[in-house]
């Protein structure tokens, strides 16, 4: 299967396969993914803490912090 790609636009790697639209730029896609990772890891860390899995909660909290830092860096890059 041959797929014609426009080299002037950035795109999500599998956007043609899923029928999705191309991303306007890479920073937007990374910002969405970093936000999603931050929220999901934070929620999972709280749930793991409530269940009593402290080690898992700590690991997920660290991942949430990394996602938050990535999100801050991406927002600063978009403002430049």
C-alpha positions in Angstrom: 0.0 0.0 0.0 1.5 3.3 -1.1 0.7 6.4 1.0 1.4 9.8 -0.4 2.7 12.1 2.3 3.1 15.8 2.2 6.7 16.6 3.5 5.8 20.2 4.3 3.4 19.1 7.1 4.3 17.2 10.3 2.0 14.3 11.0 1.2 11.6 13.4 2.9 8.4 12.3 -0.3 6.4 11.9 -2.8 9.2 11.2 -3.4 7.8 7.7 -4.2 4.4 9.0 -6.7 5.5 11.7 -8.3 8.1 9.5 -7.2 10.9 11.8 -6.1 14.4 10.8 -2.5 15.4 10.7 -1.2 17.1 13.8 -0.6 20.8 13.2 2.9 20.5 14.7 4.9 18.1 16.8 4.8 20.1 20.0 1.0 20.0 20.0 1.0 16.2 19.9 3.7 16.0 22.5 1.8 18.4 24.8 -1.4 16.3 24.5 0.6 13.1 25.3 2.4 14.7 28.2 -0.9 16.0 29.7 -2.5 12.6 29.3 0.5 10.9 31.0 0.5 13.4 33.8 -3.2 13.0 34.6 -3.2 9.2 34.2 -0.1 8.7 36.4 -1.4 11.0 39.1 -4.8 9.3 39.2 -3.2 5.8 39.3 -0.8 6.9 42.0 -3.7 8.1 44.2 -5.6 4.8 43.6 -2.4 2.7 44.3 -1.9 4.7 47.5 -5.5 4.0 48.6 -5.2 0.3 47.9 -1.9 0.2 49.9 0.6 -0.4 47.2 3.0 2.3 48.4 5.9 1.3 46.1 3.7 1.4 43.0 2.2 4.7 44.1 5.7 6.2 44.5 6.8 5.0 41.1 3.7 6.4 39.5 4.1 9.7 41.4 7.7 10.0 40.0 6.3 9.4 36.5 3.7 12.0 37.0 6.4 14.5 38.1 8.4 13.7 35.0 5.3 14.2 32.9 4.7 17.6 34.6 8.2 18.7 33.9 7.9 17.6 30.3 4.7 19.6 30.0 6.3 22.7 31.4 9.2 22.4 29.0 6.8 22.0 26.0 4.7 25.0 27.0 7.8 27.1 27.3 8.9 26.0 23.8 5.5 26.7 22.3 5.7 30.3 23.6 9.0 31.0 21.9 
